[in-house]
Amino acid sequence: ELRCPPANLCTDNGAMVAALGSLAISNGIAPSKLGIQVASEISPSVAIWA
């Protein structure tokens, strides 16, 4: 059986990931280490899209 949420809940995956992360942290689960370098100052026009 395939179960899908309503379409209005499927529009922003980032919001769903952030909500899950917030819930996990509020329940005592420590955030994991990224293990990668992050450059948040890069604009989308400069980023290389795969």
N, C-alpha and C positions, 0 to 999 in steps of 0.2 A: 504494500500500500504506500503510495507516494503522498506525503503530506506537505503542503506548501502554505506559507503564511500569506495573508492578503497582499496584493500588489503594492498597496501604499506603505507597507512595512519593508519592502524590498528595494527601495530606491537609493538608500545611502548605506553601503556596506561599512564605511568608516564609522558611522554612528553606531552600528551594531557591534563592531569590534571594540570601540571605546566603551560602550555600555557593559559588555562582557568583562573587559579589563577592570573597570571600576567595581563591578560586582565581585570579581575574584579578589581584588586588593582589599575591599571592605570586609571580606570573609577571611582575611589573614594570609592569603597566598601572596608571597613576595613576587614582584616582577622579575622576569628573567633578564639576564645581561644580553645586550644586543650582540656583542662580539663582532661588530662591524663599525666602520667609521661612518658618521652621519654628517651631512652638510646641509643644514636646513635653510641656508641662505641662497641656495641655487633656485632660480626661478624656473617654471615649467618651460619657458622658451629656450633655456640653456640646457636643460636636462636631456639626456640621450634616452629615447624611448625604444625599448626592445620589442 
